[in-house]
Structure formats: C-alpha cells, structure tokens
C-alpha cells in the first residue's frame, strides 16, 4: 500500500475549506450592484488576507498528527473494504492495523508522512491564498443573493462592533478548530467502516446503466479522436 494513499482520506477533512477553489463554476444570476457593495465589507471581515494560508498551513499541520494516529490504528481490512474488496473476504483477514504493518515494512513511515504533510499543507495554503480575492468576491456575491438591503445593513453593523469583528475574523477558522476537528476524528473510523454499505446505495442504480465501452467497441473515428485527445495510442489506455 502506498503511504500517500493514507493522506487522501485525511485531506477529505479539509475539503470544506478548499471547496470554493475546487468546485466547478456554476451558472448563476447576476446580483444587484447595490447589494454587492454592502456585502463586500462583510466578506472582507470573514475572509481577511492570509486566512487560507493560515488555515491550510499551521492549523492543518497541528491536526494531521492526531488524525494520522487515528487512521493508522484502524484494521487494514477496513481500508481494503473501502477499496472495493468483498467484505466477506476482508473479514477473513486479521485485525492488524496500518500502523503495525508499516512498522515492519517502513519503520520511518510516520516521519515520512510528517515530511509530506508539513510540506504539502503549507504549499496548498500558499496556492489557495492566491485566490482569496476571488473567494471574497464570490462570498460577497453569495451574501448579496441571499440577503436584502436591510438584512445586509444589520449584518454589516454587527461586524462593525468589537464582538462582531472578532466573530467574523475567526469564522472561517472554525472549520479548523481542534474542538470541531476532534469530533470529526471520532467520526472517521466509523465512516470508513460504513463506506462499503454506503456504496451499496448506488450499486443497484449503477447496474442499470450500460457498461463502459472498450477500445474494440469504438468506431474508427472514435478511436482516432480518442488518440488525438490522449496524445498517444488510445489502445494502450484501454
């Protein structure tokens, strides 16, 4: 098992933080410029400069250690179930954990993971920090589309108070607060165990869909087009 495969489930916890940068653009209606003007100062309080770098850097680095401990103490068979192994077959395996396995295969596993996390998360934070202006603009547009003029005035007035300014400036950081993350950590093992059953909910509907076509099912035009898109022989990617 590649050690980087263990990072992926942990990064899922940061998805709500990164969602604005990752989600595809949706078609939305233009907002009232007057409402947008009132919403922009609110967004500026909630998402000040440096928020993304702070959240994805030092905050996430502090949380990754405990999260990694929790994940690696799970039985390997639970990971294999999520990976698609038949649950009955997986249950025949022992109760050995990732931590126990890696102690044999790679005694420096944890140090290796620390290097990855401590370099990856700050890099993600710096990358996302470049898009904070766009994120603030999107947040302002969202507020302008959800609240009327009087409501925006009230929200803006609240954020001008000392407690309002404190609340607004720390709001985004709540997603990385150790109290909140601590609760998520407790959920993760149960979620991993529940994933095979959760995936069954879509299995029946997926079975109704036609199977994906193979290379041999394609017409010559489709093969040529696929080769062009791949920049290589499409048959080799079949």
C-alpha atoms as a printed R data frame, in Angstrom:
    type eleno elety resid chain resno       x       y       z
1   ATOM     1    CA   UNK     A     1   0.000   0.000   0.000
2   ATOM     2    CA   UNK     A     2   1.453   3.359  -0.957
3   ATOM     3    CA   UNK     A     3   1.892   5.658   2.010
4   ATOM     4    CA   UNK     A     4   0.392   8.549   0.026
5   ATOM     5    CA   UNK     A     5  -2.883   6.643  -0.140
6   ATOM     6    CA   UNK     A     6  -3.306   7.326   3.552
7   ATOM     7    CA   UNK     A     7  -3.069  11.060   3.045
8   ATOM     8    CA   UNK     A     8  -6.144  11.161   0.812
9   ATOM     9    CA   UNK     A     9  -8.740  10.301   3.489
10  ATOM    10    CA   UNK     A    10  -7.243  12.907   5.776
11  ATOM    11    CA   UNK     A    11  -7.393  15.578   3.130
12  ATOM    12    CA   UNK     A    12 -11.112  14.935   2.868
13  ATOM    13    CA   UNK     A    13 -11.430  16.734   6.165
14  ATOM    14    CA   UNK     A    14 -10.076  19.870   4.573
15  ATOM    15    CA   UNK     A    15 -12.496  19.668   1.642
16  ATOM    16    CA   UNK     A    16 -14.984  22.184   3.083
17  ATOM    17    CA   UNK     A    17 -12.132  24.673   3.335
18  ATOM    18    CA   UNK     A    18 -10.981  24.128  -0.223
19  ATOM    19    CA   UNK     A    19 -14.368  23.608  -1.857
20  ATOM    20    CA   UNK     A    20 -14.615  27.130  -3.287
21  ATOM    21    CA   UNK     A    21 -11.355  26.669  -5.149
22  ATOM    22    CA   UNK     A    22 -12.125  23.155  -6.364
23  ATOM    23    CA   UNK     A    23 -15.824  23.279  -7.273
24  ATOM    24    CA   UNK     A    24 -16.674  23.805 -10.949
25  ATOM    25    CA   UNK     A    25 -18.140  27.176 -11.833
26  ATOM    26    CA   UNK     A    26 -21.924  27.177 -11.904
27  ATOM    27    CA   UNK     A    27 -24.221  29.353 -13.948
28  ATOM    28    CA   UNK     A    28 -25.594  31.989 -11.573
29  ATOM    29    CA   UNK     A    29 -27.686  35.087 -11.901
30  ATOM    30    CA   UNK     A    30 -26.020  38.469 -11.590
31  ATOM    31    CA   UNK     A    31 -26.527  40.167  -8.242
32  ATOM    32    CA   UNK     A    32 -27.716  43.699  -7.567
33  ATOM    33    CA   UNK     A    33 -24.655  46.012  -7.574
34  ATOM    34    CA   UNK     A    34 -26.091  47.958  -4.630
35  ATOM    35    CA   UNK     A    35 -26.439  44.790  -2.561
36  ATOM    36    CA   UNK     A    36 -22.985  43.654  -3.630
37  ATOM    37    CA   UNK     A    37 -21.492  46.901  -2.400
38  ATOM    38    CA   UNK     A    38 -22.985  46.235   1.042
39  ATOM    39    CA   UNK     A    39 -21.883  42.617   1.021
40  ATOM    40    CA   UNK     A    40 -18.220  43.203   0.133
41  ATOM    41    CA   UNK     A    41 -17.207  44.679   3.510
42  ATOM    42    CA   UNK     A    42 -18.830  41.688   5.235
43  ATOM    43    CA   UNK     A    43 -16.873  39.241   3.108
44  ATOM    44    CA   UNK     A    44 -13.693  41.194   3.815
45  ATOM    45    CA   UNK     A    45 -14.195  40.701   7.557
46  ATOM    46    CA   UNK     A    46 -14.937  36.979   7.234
47  ATOM    47    CA   UNK     A    47 -12.121  36.217   4.796
48  ATOM    48    CA   UNK     A    48  -9.221  38.584   5.527
49  ATOM    49    CA   UNK     A    49  -5.925  38.309   3.689
50  ATOM    50    CA   UNK     A    50  -3.852  35.319   4.759
51  ATOM    51    CA   UNK     A    51  -6.758  33.207   6.015
52  ATOM    52    CA   UNK     A    52  -6.233  30.312   3.602
53  ATOM    53    CA   UNK     A    53  -2.501  30.130   4.186
54  ATOM    54    CA   UNK     A    54  -3.034  30.185   7.941
55  ATOM    55    CA   UNK     A    55  -5.737  27.521   7.874
56  ATOM    56    CA   UNK     A    56  -4.092  25.137   5.448
57  ATOM    57    CA   UNK     A    57  -0.641  25.692   6.940
58  ATOM    58    CA   UNK     A    58  -0.052  25.771  10.715
59  ATOM    59    CA   UNK     A    59  -3.596  24.834  11.700
60  ATOM    60    CA   UNK     A    60  -3.811  21.782   9.483
61  ATOM    61    CA   UNK     A    61  -0.302  20.699  10.368
62  ATOM    62    CA   UNK     A    62  -1.239  20.575  14.052
63  ATOM    63    CA   UNK     A    63  -4.308  18.488  13.316
64  ATOM    64    CA   UNK     A    64  -2.775  15.998  10.910
65  ATOM    65    CA   UNK     A    65  -0.780  14.224  13.623
66  ATOM    66    CA   UNK     A    66  -3.801  13.177  15.711
67  ATOM    67    CA   UNK     A    67  -5.785  12.376  12.568
68  ATOM    68    CA   UNK     A    68  -2.975  10.194  11.261
69  ATOM    69    CA   UNK     A    69  -2.792   8.369  14.590
70  ATOM    70    CA   UNK     A    70  -6.496   7.583  14.436
71  ATOM    71    CA   UNK     A    71  -6.416   6.419  10.826
72  ATOM    72    CA   UNK     A    72  -3.345   4.205  11.107
73  ATOM    73    CA   UNK     A    73  -4.782   2.418  14.151
74  ATOM    74    CA   UNK     A    74  -7.673   1.114  12.046
75  ATOM    75    CA   UNK     A    75  -7.541  -2.532  10.894
76  ATOM    76    CA   UNK     A    76  -6.154  -2.931   7.389
77  ATOM    77    CA   UNK     A    77  -9.228  -4.920   6.386
78  ATOM    78    CA   UNK     A    78 -11.393  -1.822   6.851
79  ATOM    79    CA   UNK     A    79  -9.266   0.081   4.337
80  ATOM    80    CA   UNK     A    80  -9.487  -2.821   1.917
81  ATOM    81    CA   UNK     A    81 -13.267  -2.839   2.177
82  ATOM    82    CA   UNK     A    82 -13.355   0.821   1.195
83  ATOM    83    CA   UNK     A    83 -11.008  -0.030  -1.664
84  ATOM    84    CA   UNK     A    84 -13.537  -2.495  -3.044
85  ATOM    85    CA   UNK     A    85 -12.528  -5.825  -1.521
86  ATOM    86    CA   UNK     A    86 -15.506  -8.083  -0.855
87  ATOM    87    CA   UNK     A    87 -16.484  -7.520   2.807
88  ATOM    88    CA   UNK     A    88 -16.718 -11.260   3.456
89  ATOM    89    CA   UNK     A    89 -13.201 -11.760   2.153
90  ATOM    90    CA   UNK     A    90 -11.924  -8.775   4.085
91  ATOM    91    CA   UNK     A    91 -13.420 -10.066   7.332
92  ATOM    92    CA   UNK     A    92 -11.380 -13.240   6.949
93  ATOM    93    CA   UNK     A    93  -8.216 -11.176   7.363
94  ATOM    94    CA   UNK     A    94  -6.626 -10.491  10.716
95  ATOM    95    CA   UNK     A    95  -7.091  -7.388  12.822
96  ATOM    96    CA   UNK     A    96  -3.643  -5.990  12.053
97  ATOM    97    CA   UNK     A    97  -3.514  -2.226  11.640
98  ATOM    98    CA   UNK     A    98  -1.757   0.005   9.140
99  ATOM    99    CA   UNK     A    99   0.499   1.153  11.965
100 ATOM   100    CA   UNK     A   100   1.567  -2.418  12.747
101 ATOM   101    CA   UNK     A   101   2.123  -3.257   9.105
102 ATOM   102    CA   UNK     A   102   4.175  -0.148   8.404
103 ATOM   103    CA   UNK     A   103   6.316  -0.747  11.499
104 ATOM   104    CA   UNK     A   104   7.586  -3.812   9.639
105 ATOM   105    CA   UNK     A   105   7.659  -2.514   6.077
106 ATOM   106    CA   UNK     A   106   8.803   1.046   6.739
107 ATOM   107    CA   UNK     A   107   9.964   1.952  10.267
108 ATOM   108    CA   UNK     A   108  10.274   5.576   9.088
109 ATOM   109    CA   UNK     A   109   6.686   5.650   7.863
110 ATOM   110    CA   UNK     A   110   5.474   8.256  10.351
111 ATOM   111    CA   UNK     A   111   8.472  10.502   9.745
112 ATOM   112    CA   UNK     A   112   7.863  10.152   6.023
113 ATOM   113    CA   UNK     A   113   4.231  11.140   6.458
114 ATOM   114    CA   UNK     A   114   5.234  14.120   8.600
115 ATOM   115    CA   UNK     A   115   7.525  15.323   5.825
116 ATOM   116    CA   UNK     A   116   4.722  15.021   3.273
117 ATOM   117    CA   UNK     A   117   2.134  16.762   5.452
118 ATOM   118    CA   UNK     A   118   4.461  19.503   6.679
119 ATOM   119    CA   UNK     A   119   5.435  20.394   3.124
120 ATOM   120    CA   UNK     A   120   2.114  19.750   1.379
121 ATOM   121    CA   UNK     A   121  -0.278  21.684   3.593
122 ATOM   122    CA   UNK     A   122   1.673  24.982   3.595
123 ATOM   123    CA   UNK     A   123   2.070  24.662  -0.174
124 ATOM   124    CA   UNK     A   124  -1.690  24.189  -0.549
125 ATOM   125    CA   UNK     A   125  -2.233  27.204   1.701
126 ATOM   126    CA   UNK     A   126   0.073  29.380  -0.396
127 ATOM   127    CA   UNK     A   127  -1.630  28.206  -3.574
128 ATOM   128    CA   UNK     A   128  -5.126  28.928  -2.274
129 ATOM   129    CA   UNK     A   129  -4.019  32.258  -0.860
130 ATOM   130    CA   UNK     A   130  -3.545  33.475  -4.417
131 ATOM   131    CA   UNK     A   131  -7.284  33.070  -4.965
132 ATOM   132    CA   UNK     A   132  -8.528  34.784  -1.811
133 ATOM   133    CA   UNK     A   133  -9.640  37.906  -3.717
134 ATOM   134    CA   UNK     A   134 -11.816  35.764  -5.985
135 ATOM   135    CA   UNK     A   135 -13.134  33.836  -2.996
136 ATOM   136    CA   UNK     A   136 -14.039  37.088  -1.223
137 ATOM   137    CA   UNK     A   137 -15.810  38.296  -4.336
138 ATOM   138    CA   UNK     A   138 -17.753  35.032  -4.565
139 ATOM   139    CA   UNK     A   139 -18.650  35.206  -0.894
140 ATOM   140    CA   UNK     A   140 -19.894  38.783  -1.317
141 ATOM   141    CA   UNK     A   141 -21.996  37.739  -4.308
142 ATOM   142    CA   UNK     A   142 -23.454  34.876  -2.267
143 ATOM   143    CA   UNK     A   143 -24.423  37.248   0.533
144 ATOM   144    CA   UNK     A   144 -25.897  39.708  -1.950
145 ATOM   145    CA   UNK     A   145 -28.043  36.954  -3.454
146 ATOM   146    CA   UNK     A   146 -29.280  35.671  -0.078
147 ATOM   147    CA   UNK     A   147 -29.981  38.829   1.918
148 ATOM   148    CA   UNK     A   148 -31.885  42.006   1.188
149 ATOM   149    CA   UNK     A   149 -30.622  45.521   1.765
150 ATOM   150    CA   UNK     A   150 -31.954  45.860   5.318
151 ATOM   151    CA   UNK     A   151 -30.546  42.483   6.336
152 ATOM   152    CA   UNK     A   152 -27.118  43.315   4.915
153 ATOM   153    CA   UNK     A   153 -27.178  46.581   6.828
154 ATOM   154    CA   UNK     A   154 -27.826  44.692  10.065
155 ATOM   155    CA   UNK     A   155 -25.115  42.116   9.370
156 ATOM   156    CA   UNK     A   156 -22.664  44.859   8.435
157 ATOM   157    CA   UNK     A   157 -23.480  46.814  11.593
158 ATOM   158    CA   UNK     A   158 -22.864  43.716  13.714
159 ATOM   159    CA   UNK     A   159 -19.451  43.154  12.137
160 ATOM   160    CA   UNK     A   160 -18.502  46.739  12.961
161 ATOM   161    CA   UNK     A   161 -18.899  46.003  16.674
162 ATOM   162    CA   UNK     A   162 -15.932  44.545  18.608
163 ATOM   163    CA   UNK     A   163 -17.634  41.166  19.099
164 ATOM   164    CA   UNK     A   164 -18.852  41.147  15.519
165 ATOM   165    CA   UNK     A   165 -15.365  41.831  14.191
166 ATOM   166    CA   UNK     A   166 -13.954  39.050  16.377
167 ATOM   167    CA   UNK     A   167 -16.644  36.623  15.269
168 ATOM   168    CA   UNK     A   168 -16.237  37.466  11.595
169 ATOM   169    CA   UNK     A   169 -12.455  37.297  11.565
170 ATOM   170    CA   UNK     A   170 -12.472  33.865  13.198
171 ATOM   171    CA   UNK     A   171 -15.447  32.380  11.402
172 ATOM   172    CA   UNK     A   172 -13.515  30.597   8.633
173 ATOM   173    CA   UNK     A   173 -11.068  29.241  11.173
174 ATOM   174    CA   UNK     A   174 -13.872  27.379  12.941
175 ATOM   175    CA   UNK     A   175 -13.556  24.667  10.300
176 ATOM   176    CA   UNK     A   176 -10.034  24.006  11.567
177 ATOM   177    CA   UNK     A   177 -10.737  24.417  15.275
178 ATOM   178    CA   UNK     A   178  -9.437  21.442  17.307
179 ATOM   179    CA   UNK     A   179 -12.768  21.084  19.123
180 ATOM   180    CA   UNK     A   180 -14.618  20.713  15.830
181 ATOM   181    CA   UNK     A   181 -11.938  18.578  14.204
182 ATOM   182    CA   UNK     A   182 -11.835  16.388  17.302
183 ATOM   183    CA   UNK     A   183 -15.443  15.437  16.661
184 ATOM   184    CA   UNK     A   184 -14.673  14.686  13.026
185 ATOM   185    CA   UNK     A   185 -11.785  12.476  14.074
186 ATOM   186    CA   UNK     A   186 -14.207  10.334  16.047
187 ATOM   187    CA   UNK     A   187 -16.440  10.012  13.006
188 ATOM   188    CA   UNK     A   188 -13.732   8.999  10.520
189 ATOM   189    CA   UNK     A   189 -13.178   5.375  11.672
190 ATOM   190    CA   UNK     A   190 -16.918   4.729  11.729
191 ATOM   191    CA   UNK     A   191 -17.294   6.336   8.324
192 ATOM   192    CA   UNK     A   192 -14.547   4.165   6.864
193 ATOM   193    CA   UNK     A   193 -16.272   1.068   8.224
194 ATOM   194    CA   UNK     A   194 -19.619   2.236   6.870
195 ATOM   195    CA   UNK     A   195 -18.337   3.053   3.370
196 ATOM   196    CA   UNK     A   196 -18.947  -0.416   1.842
197 ATOM   197    CA   UNK     A   197 -22.585  -0.265   2.943
198 ATOM   198    CA   UNK     A   198 -22.886   3.356   1.827
199 ATOM   199    CA   UNK     A   199 -21.521   2.440  -1.591
200 ATOM   200    CA   UNK     A   200 -24.179  -0.245  -1.946
201 ATOM   201    CA   UNK     A   201 -26.792   2.505  -2.096
202 ATOM   202    CA   UNK     A   202 -25.644   3.409  -5.599
203 ATOM   203    CA   UNK     A   203 -24.649  -0.075  -6.753
204 ATOM   204    CA   UNK     A   204 -28.173  -1.090  -7.803
205 ATOM   205    CA   UNK     A   205 -28.643   2.066  -9.894
206 ATOM   206    CA   UNK     A   206 -25.199   1.728 -11.447
207 ATOM   207    CA   UNK     A   207 -26.039  -1.802 -12.558
208 ATOM   208    CA   UNK     A   208 -28.897  -0.394 -14.645
209 ATOM   209    CA   UNK     A   209 -26.511   1.693 -16.733
210 ATOM   210    CA   UNK     A   210 -24.749   0.299 -19.821
211 ATOM   211    CA   UNK     A   211 -21.214  -0.890 -19.208
212 ATOM   212    CA   UNK     A   212 -18.427   1.444 -20.370
213 ATOM   213    CA   UNK     A   213 -17.273   0.638 -23.879
214 ATOM   214    CA   UNK     A   214 -13.895  -0.922 -24.558
215 ATOM   215    CA   UNK     A   215 -11.487   0.116 -27.280
216 ATOM   216    CA   UNK     A   216 -12.819  -2.632 -29.544
217 ATOM   217    CA   UNK     A   217 -16.351  -1.220 -29.257
218 ATOM   218    CA   UNK     A   218 -15.347   2.146 -30.719
219 ATOM   219    CA   UNK     A   219 -15.683   3.195 -34.337
220 ATOM   220    CA   UNK     A   220 -12.540   4.179 -36.232
221 ATOM   221    CA   UNK     A   221 -13.496   7.842 -35.952
222 ATOM   222    CA   UNK     A   222 -13.939   7.493 -32.210
223 ATOM   223    CA   UNK     A   223 -10.601   5.712 -31.874
224 ATOM   224    CA   UNK     A   224  -8.856   8.414 -33.866
225 ATOM   225    CA   UNK     A   225 -10.499  11.127 -31.789
226 ATOM   226    CA   UNK     A   226  -9.529   9.393 -28.549
227 ATOM   227    CA   UNK     A   227  -5.938   9.036 -29.736
228 ATOM   228    CA   UNK     A   228  -5.875  12.758 -30.519
229 ATOM   229    CA   UNK     A   229  -7.234  13.648 -27.095
230 ATOM   230    CA   UNK     A   230  -4.731  11.408 -25.303
231 ATOM   231    CA   UNK     A   231  -1.807  12.355 -27.465
232 ATOM   232    CA   UNK     A   232  -0.947   8.653 -27.551
233 ATOM   233    CA   UNK     A   233  -2.218   5.333 -28.827
234 ATOM   234    CA   UNK     A   234  -5.683   5.004 -27.261
235 ATOM   235    CA   UNK     A   235  -5.497   1.213 -27.445
236 ATOM   236    CA   UNK     A   236  -2.767   1.223 -24.804
237 ATOM   237    CA   UNK     A   237  -5.047   3.083 -22.407
238 ATOM   238    CA   UNK     A   238  -7.876   0.566 -22.818
